[in-house]
Amino acid sequence: MAYLAIVDLGSNSTRMVVEEINPDGTYTEIQRVKEDTRLSEGMGEEAILQDFAVARVLKALKKFRQIYNQYPAVEIKAIATAAVRQAKNQADFLAQVKAAVGIDIHVLSGDDEAYYDYLGVEHTLPIENALLVDTGGASVELILVKDRQKVALISVPFGAVSLSEKFGLHDAPTAQAMFQANRYVQDIYNQITWLSGAHHLPIVLLGGANRTLARMQQAQTTGILGQNFHGFEMTADQALDLFELLLSHDKHGRTTLPGLDANRADIILGGCVPILNLVMTLATPKIIFSESGVREGIITEYMQLLKAQKS
């Protein structure tokens, strides 16, 4: 039996999924783990990965190594996204990872990250026309889909962690801070001419900050915290109501809200700003949540390549 471990060094969390590759050309997920490492914390305008954040990632990777080494002849695919992509000390960080756990990290370009998001969603949700939005810690990927085909994609250099740090959104931000954050995001969106093609289309949300909204909405409507949000839908008005609820609490108060992970209480406002701007600008009719993203896109491509090699 063959195994594939996909290690994902995100800007807010470090994740791993282990897949069993079956002889019939299918795969089965057998393990999924996550560590809150917040690699992009403190990078600032200098774009320098900080030692304390790097230490958290290295600790997580050593835990992951203990897990994937249990599987015989496991193949490791390790990727990094926006925080490492933007870091001026990227080479030093990659060398530290290599020395600590012996794996090479492939740093995805923004376009690569957006493309894998598309692959992951396209193979798992019946989406015909939509705007895919993946909100990470230090970047947001936008993919316009028409007739199930990607029409345009882009990665923009802001996310839940970076916006929270840049505009002081961690606790109880002032009205001025919220205005400045929204204006900053909207100014960048205004430069993406093809975004107008997403007017009145549903938005498909990926990423941890966005899944938090799904958990909160489920908690409010059913009183039950679900585990799988793939395909879960909510209206644009419900999303706006959740944002208003989050704004009405300081950081401590947000930790008490059902469905909100306490570890995200300080960055959830920053994570909401990119999607709320889109919802209001594009007159979004509904929001659909996807559990699939970059990692699922990578396994999809991997299986396609295996099939091609056998044919």
Legacy VTK file of the C-alpha trace (Angstrom):
# vtk DataFile Version 3.0
C-alpha trace
ASCII
DATASET POLYDATA
POINTS 311 float
0.000 0.000 0.000
1.247 3.489 -0.866
0.845 6.596 1.251
1.048 10.322 0.590
1.470 12.945 3.315
0.741 16.545 2.355
2.272 19.074 4.741
0.964 22.625 4.435
2.820 25.520 6.076
0.144 28.174 6.119
0.395 31.701 7.442
-1.864 30.957 10.418
-1.684 27.184 10.891
0.458 24.208 9.924
-1.528 21.222 8.694
-0.992 17.709 7.445
-3.197 15.143 5.775
-2.157 11.529 5.178
-3.780 9.745 2.244
-3.791 6.039 1.470
-3.365 5.499 -2.279
-5.497 2.560 -3.309
-4.632 0.166 -6.171
-7.875 1.043 -7.989
-6.783 4.654 -8.472
-8.742 6.109 -5.563
-7.469 7.494 -2.261
-8.646 7.442 1.327
-7.866 10.079 3.938
-6.606 8.300 7.041
-5.306 11.134 9.195
-5.612 14.921 9.434
-3.798 17.104 11.969
-3.438 20.821 12.581
-1.276 23.025 14.770
-1.954 26.738 15.357
1.490 28.113 14.539
0.725 31.604 13.147
3.893 31.797 11.076
3.074 35.273 9.759
2.846 36.812 13.240
5.067 39.860 13.587
6.336 39.870 9.992
5.312 43.500 9.574
6.264 45.710 6.660
9.785 44.257 6.817
8.412 40.819 5.795
10.709 38.943 8.172
9.664 35.605 9.684
10.147 35.904 13.427
12.154 33.376 15.447
9.291 32.624 17.865
6.932 31.858 14.977
9.529 29.720 13.191
10.058 27.757 16.416
6.343 26.962 16.583
6.381 25.649 13.023
9.468 23.503 13.566
7.875 21.993 16.680
4.731 21.158 14.688
6.754 19.611 11.857
8.582 17.350 14.291
5.207 16.142 15.599
4.056 15.526 12.037
7.221 13.553 11.266
6.433 11.152 14.111
3.040 10.553 12.515
3.948 10.094 8.852
6.979 7.948 9.670
4.530 5.322 10.905
3.482 4.654 7.317
5.766 2.531 5.098
7.272 4.155 2.002
5.288 7.321 2.565
5.811 10.108 0.022
5.974 13.624 1.432
4.711 16.665 -0.422
5.370 19.798 1.602
4.228 23.254 0.578
4.310 26.771 2.003
2.049 29.669 1.142
1.875 33.429 1.652
3.986 33.977 4.777
6.977 32.090 3.368
6.313 33.404 -0.137
6.540 36.997 1.093
9.391 36.502 3.578
12.732 38.131 2.858
14.389 35.466 5.024
12.698 32.668 3.102
15.942 30.841 2.232
17.068 30.771 5.853
13.695 29.425 6.967
13.682 26.663 4.342
17.190 25.664 5.430
16.034 25.448 9.063
13.160 23.176 8.063
15.484 20.955 6.054
17.909 20.670 8.968
15.157 19.992 11.509
13.014 17.403 9.713
14.823 16.610 6.470
12.116 17.700 4.033
12.177 20.190 1.188
9.406 22.767 1.088
7.910 23.886 -2.208
6.877 27.527 -1.920
3.719 28.040 -3.941
3.301 31.169 -6.015
0.072 33.069 -5.484
-1.271 31.760 -8.792
-0.325 28.183 -7.840
-2.164 28.490 -4.541
-5.265 29.841 -6.264
-5.114 27.089 -8.904
-4.960 24.322 -6.281
-7.906 25.958 -4.499
-9.830 25.741 -7.766
-8.901 22.088 -8.307
-9.906 21.180 -4.762
-13.323 22.848 -5.030
-14.083 21.857 -8.627
-13.677 18.158 -7.838
-15.779 18.190 -4.671
-18.618 20.718 -5.117
-21.140 21.065 -7.985
-20.252 24.701 -8.669
-21.075 26.109 -12.120
-20.533 29.847 -11.692
-19.022 31.390 -8.580
-16.228 33.401 -7.028
-13.944 31.234 -4.890
-12.362 33.059 -1.947
-9.641 31.522 0.241
-8.805 33.727 3.222
-5.514 32.828 4.838
-3.350 34.523 7.415
-1.363 36.647 4.968
-3.125 36.373 1.620
-6.495 35.981 -0.054
-6.912 33.930 -3.222
-9.716 34.870 -5.617
-10.804 32.596 -8.472
-13.602 33.426 -10.904
-15.352 30.274 -12.161
-17.700 30.223 -15.151
-19.206 26.984 -16.452
-16.990 25.091 -13.961
-13.849 26.518 -15.606
-11.469 28.992 -14.006
-11.681 32.273 -15.902
-9.310 34.377 -13.801
-7.397 34.072 -10.554
-5.207 36.187 -8.308
-3.597 36.182 -4.868
-3.674 39.470 -2.957
-1.171 40.135 -0.122
-3.429 40.600 2.890
-5.132 38.156 5.228
-6.579 37.622 8.692
-3.296 37.995 10.572
-1.717 40.736 8.483
-4.849 42.925 8.433
-5.324 42.482 12.182
-1.742 43.584 12.822
-1.673 46.405 10.280
-4.874 48.079 11.520
-5.038 46.979 15.168
-8.144 44.825 14.845
-7.226 42.294 17.559
-9.432 43.494 20.396
-11.998 46.296 20.137
-10.980 48.333 17.084
-12.080 51.920 16.653
-14.457 52.935 13.897
-11.518 54.678 12.230
-9.440 51.480 12.264
-12.272 49.456 10.729
-12.801 52.141 8.082
-9.103 52.206 7.223
-8.949 48.409 6.940
-11.997 48.265 4.690
-10.739 51.131 2.550
-7.345 49.440 2.152
-8.934 46.169 1.045
-11.419 47.863 -1.259
-8.688 49.935 -2.948
-6.880 46.710 -3.871
-10.070 45.012 -5.038
-10.804 48.016 -7.256
-7.620 47.287 -9.207
-8.848 43.776 -10.147
-10.904 44.590 -13.229
-12.288 41.069 -13.741
-13.931 41.034 -10.307
-16.931 42.776 -11.849
-17.624 39.474 -13.596
-18.542 38.000 -10.205
-21.452 40.414 -9.700
-24.524 38.558 -8.362
-22.640 35.240 -8.289
-22.458 33.066 -5.169
-19.205 33.146 -3.232
-17.523 29.890 -2.215
-15.485 30.380 0.952
-12.358 28.418 1.871
-9.926 28.817 4.740
-10.052 28.721 8.524
-11.409 32.235 9.081
-14.273 31.527 6.716
-15.069 28.136 8.260
-15.449 29.987 11.559
-18.419 31.847 10.053
-20.008 28.531 9.075
-19.571 27.137 12.584
-21.060 30.266 14.128
-24.045 30.229 11.786
-24.714 26.551 12.464
-24.520 27.189 16.199
-27.001 30.048 15.905
-29.526 28.262 13.697
-29.347 24.717 15.066
-27.613 25.038 18.399
-25.326 22.235 17.268
-21.671 22.559 16.318
-21.171 20.415 13.229
-17.908 18.902 12.085
-18.336 19.035 8.308
-19.221 22.308 6.601
-18.623 21.185 3.021
-21.500 22.563 0.970
-23.093 24.452 3.877
-24.876 27.614 2.699
-25.880 30.911 4.233
-27.280 34.174 2.890
-25.265 37.344 2.492
-27.453 39.007 5.138
-26.607 36.242 7.607
-22.911 36.866 6.990
-23.366 40.590 7.599
-25.291 39.857 10.807
-22.410 37.680 12.039
-19.910 40.439 11.323
-22.057 42.891 13.263
-22.207 40.410 16.146
-18.424 40.026 16.152
-17.957 43.804 16.127
-20.226 44.157 19.164
-17.741 42.216 21.335
-14.155 42.760 22.361
-11.652 39.904 22.062
-12.639 38.325 25.363
-16.322 38.587 24.524
-15.771 36.933 21.145
-14.231 33.896 22.851
-17.643 33.201 24.410
-19.545 33.169 21.102
-20.724 29.673 20.112
-18.807 28.283 17.164
-15.861 30.682 17.435
-12.505 29.057 18.127
-10.899 31.046 20.952
-7.563 30.913 19.098
-9.118 32.991 16.314
-10.812 35.593 18.494
-8.011 38.105 17.922
-7.868 37.721 14.117
-11.470 36.977 13.165
-12.311 40.628 12.398
-9.297 40.847 10.099
-10.416 37.597 8.506
-13.917 38.907 7.876
-12.951 42.217 6.253
-11.950 40.717 2.848
-15.148 38.700 2.456
-17.524 41.406 3.737
-16.143 43.867 1.191
-16.839 41.375 -1.581
-20.334 40.534 -0.335
-21.398 44.172 -0.316
-19.632 45.216 -3.533
-20.736 42.253 -5.642
-24.307 41.974 -4.294
-23.622 38.342 -3.445
-26.849 36.287 -3.236
-25.479 33.469 -1.073
-22.328 31.995 0.401
-21.265 28.356 0.115
-18.565 26.851 2.324
-15.934 24.413 1.124
-13.766 22.146 3.249
-11.652 21.479 0.158
-8.793 23.723 -0.848
-5.095 23.632 -1.596
-4.393 20.225 -0.047
-7.316 18.625 -1.869
-6.152 20.279 -5.079
-2.702 18.776 -4.626
-4.032 15.245 -4.080
-6.307 15.676 -7.112
-3.333 16.609 -9.290
-1.269 13.783 -7.783
-3.917 11.199 -8.672
-4.272 12.616 -12.178
-0.528 12.231 -12.724
-0.586 8.633 -11.385
-3.404 7.776 -13.752
-1.546 9.315 -16.699
1.596 7.320 -15.869
-0.357 4.058 -15.838
-2.193 4.701 -19.109
LINES 1 312
311 0 1 2 3 4 5 6 7 8 9 10 11 12 13 14 15 16 17 18 19 20 21 22 23 24 25 26 27 28 29 30 31 32 33 34 35 36 37 38 39 40 41 42 43 44 45 46 47 48 49 50 51 52 53 54 55 56 57 58 59 60 61 62 63 64 65 66 67 68 69 70 71 72 73 74 75 76 77 78 79 80 81 82 83 84 85 86 87 88 89 90 91 92 93 94 95 96 97 98 99 100 101 102 103 104 105 106 107 108 109 110 111 112 113 114 115 116 117 118 119 120 121 122 123 124 125 126 127 128 129 130 131 132 133 134 135 136 137 138 139 140 141 142 143 144 145 146 147 148 149 150 151 152 153 154 155 156 157 158 159 160 161 162 163 164 165 166 167 168 169 170 171 172 173 174 175 176 177 178 179 180 181 182 183 184 185 186 187 188 189 190 191 192 193 194 195 196 197 198 199 200 201 202 203 204 205 206 207 208 209 210 211 212 213 214 215 216 217 218 219 220 221 222 223 224 225 226 227 228 229 230 231 232 233 234 235 236 237 238 239 240 241 242 243 244 245 246 247 248 249 250 251 252 253 254 255 256 257 258 259 260 261 262 263 264 265 266 267 268 269 270 271 272 273 274 275 276 277 278 279 280 281 282 283 284 285 286 287 288 289 290 291 292 293 294 295 296 297 298 299 300 301 302 303 304 305 306 307 308 309 310
